[in-house]
């Protein structure tokens, strides 16, 4: 099977919404309980893309939509502007096939190219497959938050993992990298 990655467009929102809906209803990656509709997903998509963050999709050779990944701000305070949080969601039939790793590697590369210095994964339910794919991509565990969410009749832990991008915290960032698009100046 051949998988291609590309930047997401608004035409992808029905697929993105459907995959996220399945994750909300059946998984623990998101702590949402009620899946947002396509209108809300459009607002979220545009907020991420309008700030210049990468938003990627994966398709197979037939054009079947397999999943998506994006980076967004970890926190909105200006000192955090060099750190991004990754999010990856896969169609049920795409899980366990290495597609999450392809998306994560491409997302890391995109964020590094943009000048970000750290990426953090906030893994709902401390899901073992998600922890494993992040570990394989060079992330290290930085913390486990116990009992952070209650979903599907049980308490869930949240795993935090982190990966340095580029020079990480070894050198000062170049303040001219962001001419105001990501954080308003």
MARBA-3410 file (N, C-alpha, C, O; in Angstrom, 1 decimal):
185
0.8,-1.2,0.0,0.0,0.0,0.0,0.9,1.2,0.0,1.8,1.4,0.8 ~ 0.6,2.2,-0.9,1.3,3.4,-1.0,0.5,4.5,-0.2,-0.8,4.6,-0.4 ~ 1.2,5.3,0.6,0.5,6.4,1.3,1.2,7.7,0.9,2.4,7.8,0.9 ~ 0.3,8.7,0.7,0.8,10.0,0.4,0.4,11.0,1.4,-0.8,10.9,1.9 ~ 1.2,11.9,1.7,0.9,13.0,2.7,0.8,14.3,1.9,1.6,14.5,1.0
-0.1,15.2,2.4,-0.2,16.5,1.8,-0.8,17.4,2.8,-1.3,17.0,3.9 ~ -0.8,18.7,2.5,-1.4,19.7,3.4,-2.9,19.5,3.3,-3.5,19.3,2.2 ~ -3.6,19.7,4.4,-5.1,19.6,4.4,-5.7,20.8,3.8,-5.1,21.9,3.8 ~ -6.8,20.6,3.2,-7.6,21.7,2.7,-9.0,21.6,3.2,-9.4,20.6,3.9 ~ -9.8,22.7,3.0,-11.2,22.7,3.5,-12.0,21.5,2.9,-13.0,21.1,3.5
-11.6,21.0,1.8,-12.3,19.9,1.2,-12.2,18.6,2.0,-13.0,17.7,1.8 ~ -11.2,18.6,2.8,-10.9,17.4,3.7,-11.8,17.4,4.9,-11.8,16.4,5.7 ~ -12.5,18.5,5.2,-13.2,18.6,6.5,-14.3,17.5,6.7,-14.4,17.1,7.9 ~ -15.0,17.0,5.7,-15.9,15.9,6.0,-15.2,14.7,6.6,-15.7,14.0,7.5 ~ -14.0,14.4,6.0,-13.2,13.2,6.4,-12.6,13.5,7.8,-12.7,12.6,8.7
-12.1,14.6,8.0,-11.5,15.0,9.3,-12.6,14.9,10.4,-12.3,14.4,11.5 ~ -13.7,15.5,10.1,-14.9,15.4,11.1,-15.3,14.0,11.4,-15.5,13.7,12.6 ~ -15.3,13.2,10.4,-15.8,11.8,10.6,-14.7,11.0,11.4,-15.1,10.3,12.4 ~ -13.5,11.2,11.2,-12.4,10.5,11.9,-12.4,11.0,13.4,-12.3,10.2,14.3 ~ -12.5,12.3,13.5,-12.5,12.8,14.9,-13.8,12.3,15.7,-13.7,12.0,16.8
-14.9,12.3,15.0,-16.1,11.8,15.6,-15.9,10.4,16.2,-16.3,10.1,17.3 ~ -15.3,9.5,15.3,-15.1,8.2,15.8,-14.1,8.1,17.0,-14.4,7.4,17.9 ~ -13.1,9.0,17.0,-12.2,9.0,18.1,-12.9,9.5,19.4,-12.6,9.0,20.5 ~ -13.7,10.5,19.2,-14.4,11.0,20.4,-15.4,10.0,21.0,-15.4,9.7,22.2 ~ -16.1,9.3,20.1,-17.1,8.3,20.6,-16.5,7.0,21.0,-17.1,6.4,22.0
-15.4,6.6,20.5,-14.9,5.3,20.7,-13.5,5.2,21.4,-13.0,4.2,21.8 ~ -12.8,6.3,21.5,-11.4,6.3,21.9,-11.2,7.3,23.1,-12.2,7.8,23.7 ~ -9.9,7.4,23.5,-9.6,8.2,24.6,-8.5,9.3,24.2,-8.0,10.0,25.0 ~ -8.2,9.4,22.9,-7.2,10.4,22.5,-7.8,11.8,22.7,-7.0,12.7,23.0 ~ -9.1,12.0,22.6,-9.7,13.2,22.9,-10.5,13.1,24.1,-11.2,12.0,24.3
-10.5,14.1,25.0,-11.4,14.0,26.2,-12.7,14.7,26.0,-13.5,14.9,26.9 ~ -13.0,15.0,24.7,-14.3,15.5,24.4,-15.3,14.3,24.5,-14.9,13.1,24.3 ~ -16.5,14.6,24.9,-17.5,13.5,25.1,-18.5,13.6,23.9,-19.0,12.5,23.4 ~ -18.9,14.8,23.4,-19.8,14.9,22.3,-19.0,15.4,21.1,-18.3,16.4,21.2 ~ -19.1,14.7,20.0,-18.3,15.0,18.8,-18.8,16.4,18.2,-20.0,16.6,18.1
-17.8,17.3,17.9,-18.2,18.5,17.3,-18.7,18.3,15.8,-18.3,17.3,15.2 ~ -19.6,19.1,15.4,-20.1,19.0,14.0,-19.1,19.6,13.0,-18.1,20.2,13.4 ~ -19.4,19.5,11.7,-18.4,20.0,10.7,-18.2,21.5,10.8,-17.1,22.0,10.5 ~ -19.3,22.2,11.2,-19.1,23.6,11.3,-18.1,24.0,12.4,-17.2,24.9,12.2 ~ -18.1,23.3,13.5,-17.2,23.6,14.6,-15.8,23.1,14.2,-14.8,23.8,14.4
-15.7,22.0,13.5,-14.4,21.5,13.0,-13.8,22.5,12.0,-12.6,22.6,11.9 ~ -14.6,23.1,11.2,-14.1,24.1,10.3,-13.5,25.3,11.0,-12.5,25.8,10.6 ~ -14.2,25.7,12.0,-13.7,26.9,12.8,-12.3,26.5,13.4,-11.4,27.3,13.4 ~ -12.2,25.3,14.0,-11.0,24.8,14.6,-9.8,24.7,13.5,-8.7,25.1,13.7 ~ -10.2,24.1,12.3,-9.2,24.0,11.2,-8.7,25.3,10.8,-7.5,25.5,10.7
-9.6,26.3,10.6,-9.2,27.6,10.1,-8.3,28.3,11.1,-7.4,29.0,10.8 ~ -8.7,28.2,12.4,-7.9,28.8,13.5,-6.4,28.3,13.5,-5.5,29.1,13.7 ~ -6.3,27.0,13.2,-4.9,26.4,13.2,-4.2,26.9,11.9,-3.0,27.3,12.0 ~ -4.8,26.7,10.8,-4.2,27.0,9.5,-3.9,28.5,9.4,-2.9,28.9,8.8 ~ -4.8,29.4,9.9,-4.6,30.8,9.8,-3.4,31.3,10.6,-2.9,32.4,10.3
-3.0,30.6,11.5,-1.8,30.9,12.3,-0.6,30.3,11.8,0.5,30.5,12.3 ~ -0.7,29.6,10.7,0.5,29.1,10.0,1.0,27.7,10.5,2.1,27.3,10.1 ~ 0.3,27.1,11.3,0.7,25.8,11.8,0.5,24.7,10.7,-0.5,24.8,9.9 ~ 1.3,23.7,10.6,1.1,22.6,9.6,-0.2,21.7,10.0,-0.4,21.4,11.1 ~ -0.9,21.4,9.0,-2.1,20.5,9.1,-2.0,19.5,7.9,-2.1,19.9,6.8
-1.7,18.3,8.2,-1.4,17.3,7.1,-2.5,16.2,7.1,-3.2,15.9,8.1 ~ -2.7,15.6,5.9,-3.6,14.4,5.8,-2.8,13.3,5.1,-1.8,13.5,4.3 ~ -3.3,12.1,5.3,-2.7,10.9,4.7,-3.8,10.2,3.9,-4.9,10.1,4.3 ~ -3.4,9.8,2.6,-4.3,9.1,1.7,-3.6,7.9,1.2,-2.4,7.9,1.1 ~ -4.4,6.9,0.8,-3.7,5.8,0.0,-3.8,6.0,-1.5,-4.3,7.1,-1.9
-3.3,5.1,-2.2,-3.2,5.2,-3.7,-4.6,5.4,-4.4,-4.6,5.9,-5.5 ~ -5.6,5.0,-3.7,-7.0,5.1,-4.3,-7.6,6.4,-3.9,-8.7,6.7,-4.3 ~ -6.9,7.2,-3.0,-7.5,8.5,-2.6,-8.3,8.3,-1.3,-8.9,9.3,-0.8 ~ -8.3,7.1,-0.7,-9.0,6.9,0.6,-8.3,7.7,1.7,-7.1,7.7,1.8 ~ -9.1,8.4,2.5,-8.6,9.2,3.5,-8.2,8.3,4.7,-9.1,7.6,5.2
-7.0,8.4,5.2,-6.5,7.5,6.2,-6.3,8.2,7.6,-6.5,7.5,8.6 ~ -6.1,9.5,7.6,-5.9,10.2,8.8,-5.4,11.6,8.6,-5.1,12.0,7.5 ~ -5.2,12.2,9.8,-4.7,13.6,9.7,-3.9,13.9,11.0,-4.0,13.2,12.0 ~ -3.0,14.9,10.8,-2.2,15.4,12.0,-2.0,16.9,11.8,-2.0,17.4,10.7 ~ -1.9,17.5,13.0,-1.6,19.0,13.0,-0.8,19.4,14.2,-0.8,18.6,15.2
-0.2,20.5,14.1,0.5,21.1,15.2,-0.3,22.4,15.6,-0.9,23.0,14.7 ~ -0.3,22.7,16.9,-1.0,23.9,17.3,-0.2,24.4,18.6,0.7,23.7,19.1 ~ -0.6,25.5,19.0,0.1,26.1,20.2,-0.1,25.2,21.4,-1.2,24.7,21.6 ~ 0.9,25.0,22.2,0.8,24.3,23.5,0.0,25.1,24.5,-0.9,24.7,25.2 ~ 0.4,26.4,24.6,-0.2,27.4,25.4,-0.1,28.7,24.6,0.8,28.8,23.8
-0.9,29.6,25.0,-1.0,30.9,24.2,-0.1,32.0,24.7,0.0,33.0,24.0 ~ 0.5,31.9,25.9,1.3,32.9,26.4,2.6,33.0,25.5,3.1,32.0,25.1 ~ 3.1,34.2,25.2,4.2,34.4,24.2,5.4,33.6,24.5,6.1,33.2,23.5 ~ 5.8,33.4,25.7,7.1,32.6,25.9,7.0,31.2,25.4,8.0,30.6,25.2 ~ 5.8,30.7,25.3,5.6,29.3,24.8,5.6,29.2,23.3,5.5,28.1,22.7
5.8,30.3,22.6,5.7,30.4,21.1,6.6,29.4,20.4,6.4,29.2,19.2 ~ 7.6,28.9,21.0,8.6,28.1,20.3,8.2,26.6,20.5,8.9,25.7,20.0 ~ 7.1,26.3,21.2,6.7,25.0,21.5,5.3,24.7,20.8,4.4,25.5,20.9 ~ 5.2,23.5,20.2,4.0,23.1,19.6,3.5,21.8,20.2,4.3,21.0,20.7 ~ 2.2,21.6,20.1,1.6,20.3,20.5,1.2,19.6,19.3,0.5,20.2,18.4
1.4,18.3,19.2,1.0,17.5,18.0,-0.3,16.8,18.3,-0.6,16.5,19.5 ~ -1.1,16.6,17.3,-2.3,15.8,17.4,-2.4,15.0,16.1,-2.2,15.4,15.0 ~ -2.7,13.7,16.3,-2.8,12.7,15.2,-4.1,11.9,15.4,-4.3,11.4,16.5 ~ -4.8,11.8,14.4,-6.1,11.0,14.4,-6.1,10.1,13.1,-5.9,10.6,12.0 ~ -6.4,8.8,13.3,-6.4,7.9,12.2,-7.8,7.3,12.0,-8.5,7.1,13.0
-8.2,7.0,10.8,-9.4,6.2,10.5,-9.2,4.8,11.1,-8.1,4.3,11.2 ~ -10.2,4.2,11.6,-10.1,2.9,12.3,-9.3,1.9,11.4,-8.5,1.1,11.9 ~ -9.6,1.8,10.1,-8.9,0.9,9.2,-7.5,1.2,9.0,-6.7,0.4,8.4 ~ -7.0,2.4,9.4,-5.6,2.8,9.1,-4.7,2.6,10.4,-3.5,2.7,10.3 ~ -5.3,2.2,11.5,-4.5,2.0,12.7,-3.7,0.8,12.7,-4.0,-0.2,12.1
-2.5,0.9,13.2,-1.5,-0.2,13.3,-0.8,-0.5,12.0,-0.2,-1.6,11.8 ~ -0.8,0.5,11.1,-0.2,0.3,9.8,1.0,1.2,9.5,1.5,1.3,8.4 ~ 1.4,1.9,10.5,2.6,2.8,10.4,2.2,4.2,9.9,3.1,5.0,9.7 ~ 0.9,4.5,9.7,0.5,5.8,9.1,0.7,6.9,10.1,1.0,8.0,9.8 ~ 0.4,6.6,11.4,0.6,7.6,12.5,2.0,8.0,12.5,2.3,9.2,12.7
3.0,7.1,12.4,4.4,7.5,12.4,4.8,8.3,11.2,5.5,9.3,11.3 ~ 4.2,8.0,10.0,4.5,8.8,8.8,4.0,10.2,9.0,4.7,11.2,8.7 ~ 2.8,10.4,9.6,2.2,11.7,9.8,3.1,12.4,10.9,3.4,13.6,10.7 ~ 3.4,11.7,11.9,4.2,12.4,13.0,5.6,12.8,12.5,6.0,13.9,12.8 ~ 6.3,12.0,11.8,7.6,12.4,11.2,7.5,13.6,10.3,8.3,14.5,10.4
6.5,13.6,9.5,6.3,14.8,8.6,5.9,16.0,9.4,6.4,17.1,9.0 ~ 5.1,15.9,10.4,4.8,17.0,11.2,6.0,17.6,12.0,6.2,18.8,12.1 ~ 6.8,16.7,12.5,8.0,17.1,13.2,8.9,17.9,12.2,9.4,18.9,12.5 ~ 9.1,17.3,11.0,9.9,18.0,10.0,9.4,19.4,9.7,10.1,20.4,9.6 ~ 8.1,19.5,9.5,7.4,20.8,9.1,7.6,21.8,10.3,8.0,22.9,10.0
7.4,21.4,11.5,7.6,22.3,12.6,9.0,22.7,12.8,9.3,23.8,13.2 ~ 9.9,21.8,12.6,11.4,22.1,12.7,11.7,23.2,11.6,12.5,24.1,11.9 ~ 11.2,23.0,10.4,11.5,23.9,9.3,10.9,25.3,9.7,11.5,26.3,9.3 ~ 9.8,25.3,10.3,9.2,26.6,10.7,9.9,27.3,11.8,9.7,28.5,12.1 ~ 10.9,26.6,12.5,11.7,27.2,13.6,11.2,26.9,15.0,11.8,27.4,15.9
10.3,26.0,15.1,9.9,25.6,16.5,11.0,24.8,17.1,11.8,24.2,16.4 ~ 11.1,24.9,18.5,12.2,24.3,19.2,11.8,23.1,20.0,12.6,22.3,20.4 ~ 10.5,22.9,20.3,10.0,21.8,21.1,8.7,21.3,20.6,7.9,22.1,20.2 ~ 8.4,20.0,20.7,7.1,19.5,20.4,6.7,18.7,21.6,7.5,17.9,22.1 ~ 5.4,18.8,22.0,4.9,18.1,23.1,3.7,17.2,22.6,2.9,17.7,21.8
3.6,16.0,23.1,2.5,15.2,22.9,1.7,15.0,24.2,2.3,14.7,25.2 ~ 0.5,15.3,24.2,-0.4,15.2,25.4,-1.3,14.0,25.0,-2.3,14.2,24.3 ~ -1.0,12.8,25.5,-1.6,11.6,25.1,-2.7,11.1,26.0,-2.5,10.6,27.1 ~ -3.9,11.4,25.6,-5.1,11.0,26.4,-5.2,9.5,26.6,-5.0,8.8,25.7 ~ -5.5,9.2,27.8,-5.6,7.7,28.1,-4.3,7.0,28.2,-4.2,5.8,28.3
-3.2,7.8,28.1,-1.8,7.2,28.0,-1.8,6.0,27.1,-1.2,5.0,27.4 ~ -2.5,6.2,25.9,-2.7,5.1,25.0,-1.4,4.4,24.6,-0.5,5.1,24.0 ~ -1.2,3.1,24.8,0.1,2.5,24.5,0.6,2.6,23.1,1.7,2.8,22.9 ~ -0.3,2.5,22.1,0.1,2.7,20.7,0.6,4.1,20.4,1.6,4.2,19.7 ~ -0.1,5.1,21.0,0.4,6.4,20.8,1.7,6.7,21.5,2.6,7.4,20.9
1.8,6.2,22.7,3.1,6.3,23.4,4.2,5.7,22.6,5.3,6.2,22.5 ~ 4.0,4.5,22.1,5.0,3.8,21.3,5.4,4.5,20.1,6.6,4.6,19.7 ~ 4.4,5.1,19.3,4.8,5.8,18.1,5.6,7.0,18.4,6.5,7.4,17.7 ~ 5.2,7.7,19.5,6.0,8.9,19.9,7.4,8.5,20.3,8.4,9.2,20.0 ~ 7.5,7.5,21.1,8.8,7.0,21.6,9.7,6.6,20.4,10.9,7.0,20.3
9.1,5.9,19.4,9.9,5.5,18.2,10.3,6.8,17.4,11.3,6.7,16.7 ~ 9.6,7.9,17.5,10.0,9.1,16.8,10.9,10.0,17.6,11.2,11.1,17.2 ~ 11.4,9.5,18.7,12.4,10.2,19.5,11.8,11.1,20.6,12.6,11.9,21.2 ~ 10.6,10.9,20.9,10.0,11.6,22.1,10.4,10.9,23.4,10.5,9.7,23.4 ~ 10.5,11.7,24.5,10.8,11.1,25.8,9.6,11.4,26.7,9.0,12.4,26.6
9.3,10.5,27.6,8.3,10.7,28.6,8.7,11.8,29.5,9.8,11.7,30.1 ~ 7.9,12.8,29.8,8.2,13.8,30.7,7.2,13.9,31.9,7.4,14.7,32.8 ~ 6.2,13.1,31.8,5.2,13.1,32.9,4.0,12.3,32.7,3.6,12.1,31.5 ~ 3.4,11.8,33.8,2.2,11.1,33.7,1.2,11.7,34.7,1.5,11.8,35.9 ~ 0.1,12.3,34.2,-0.9,12.9,35.0,-2.0,11.9,35.3,-2.6,11.4,34.4
-2.1,11.5,36.5,-3.1,10.4,36.9,-4.5,11.0,37.0,-4.7,12.1,37.5 ~ -5.4,10.2,36.5,-6.9,10.4,36.7,-7.3,11.8,36.2,-8.1,12.5,36.8 ~ -6.8,12.2,35.0,-7.1,13.5,34.5,-8.4,13.6,33.7,-8.9,14.7,33.5 ~ -9.0,12.5,33.3,-10.2,12.5,32.6,-11.1,11.3,32.9,-10.5,10.3,33.3 ~ -12.4,11.5,32.8,-13.3,10.4,33.1,-14.1,10.2,31.8,-14.9,11.0,31.5
-13.9,9.0,31.2,-14.6,8.8,29.9,-14.8,7.3,29.8,-14.0,6.5,30.2 ~ -15.9,6.9,29.1,-16.2,5.4,28.9,-16.2,4.7,30.3,-15.8,3.5,30.3 ~ -16.7,5.3,31.3,-16.9,4.7,32.6,-15.6,4.4,33.4,-15.6,3.5,34.3 ~ -14.5,5.1,33.0,-13.3,4.9,33.8,-12.4,6.2,33.8,-12.5,7.0,33.0 ~ -11.6,6.2,34.8,-10.6,7.3,34.9,-9.4,7.1,34.0,-9.0,5.9,33.8
-9.0,8.1,33.4,-7.9,8.0,32.4,-6.7,8.9,32.8,-6.8,9.9,33.4 ~ -5.5,8.4,32.5,-4.3,9.1,32.8,-3.9,9.8,31.5,-4.4,9.4,30.4 ~ -3.1,10.8,31.6,-2.5,11.5,30.4,-1.0,11.5,30.5,-0.4,11.9,31.5 ~ -0.4,11.0,29.4,1.0,10.9,29.3,1.5,12.2,28.5,1.0,12.5,27.5 ~ 2.5,12.8,29.1,3.2,13.9,28.4,4.5,13.4,27.9,5.3,12.8,28.6
4.8,13.7,26.6,6.0,13.3,26.0,6.6,14.6,25.2,5.8,15.4,24.8 ~ 7.9,14.6,25.1,8.5,15.8,24.5,9.6,15.5,23.6,10.3,14.5,23.8 ~ 9.8,16.3,22.5,10.9,16.1,21.6,11.5,17.5,21.2,10.8,18.4,20.9 ~ 12.8,17.6,21.4,13.5,18.8,20.9,13.5,18.9,19.4,13.7,17.8,18.8 ~ 13.3,20.0,18.9,13.3,20.3,17.4,14.5,21.2,17.1,14.8,22.1,17.9
15.2,20.9,16.1,16.4,21.7,15.7,17.4,21.7,16.9,17.8,20.7,17.4 ~ 17.8,22.9,17.3,18.7,23.1,18.4,18.0,23.0,19.8,18.7,23.2,20.8 ~ 16.7,22.8,19.8,16.0,22.7,21.1,16.3,23.9,21.9,16.2,25.1,21.5 ~ 16.6,23.7,23.2,16.9,24.7,24.1,18.4,25.0,24.2,18.8,25.8,25.1 ~ 19.2,24.5,23.3,20.6,24.7,23.4,21.1,26.1,22.9,22.1,26.6,23.4
20.3,26.8,22.1,20.6,28.1,21.6,19.4,29.0,21.7,18.3,28.5,21.8 ~ 19.6,30.3,21.7,18.5,31.2,21.6,17.8,31.1,20.3,18.4,30.9,19.3 ~ 16.5,31.3,20.3,15.7,31.3,19.0,15.9,32.6,18.3,16.3,33.6,18.9 ~ 15.7,32.6,17.0,15.8,33.8,16.2,14.4,34.5,16.2,13.5,34.0,15.6 ~ 14.3,35.7,16.9,13.0,36.3,17.0,12.4,36.8,15.7,11.2,37.1,15.6
13.3,36.9,14.6,12.7,37.3,13.3,12.0,36.2,12.6,11.4,36.5,11.5 ~ 12.1,35.0,13.1,11.5,33.8,12.4,9.9,34.1,12.3,9.4,33.6,11.3 ~ 9.3,34.7,13.3,7.9,34.9,13.2,7.5,36.4,13.1,7.6,37.1,14.0 ~ 7.2,36.8,11.8,6.9,38.2,11.6,5.5,38.6,12.0,5.0,39.6,11.5 ~ 4.9,37.8,12.9,3.6,38.2,13.4,2.5,37.3,13.0,1.4,37.5,13.4
2.8,36.3,12.2,1.6,35.4,11.8,1.1,34.5,12.8,-0.1,34.3,12.9 ~ 2.0,33.9,13.6,1.6,32.9,14.6,1.1,33.5,15.9,0.1,33.0,16.5 ~ 1.7,34.6,16.3,1.3,35.1,17.7,1.0,36.6,17.7,1.1,37.2,18.7 ~ 0.7,37.2,16.5,0.2,38.6,16.5,1.4,39.5,16.7,1.1,40.7,17.1 ~ 2.6,39.1,16.4,3.7,40.1,16.4,4.7,39.9,17.5,5.6,40.7,17.6
END
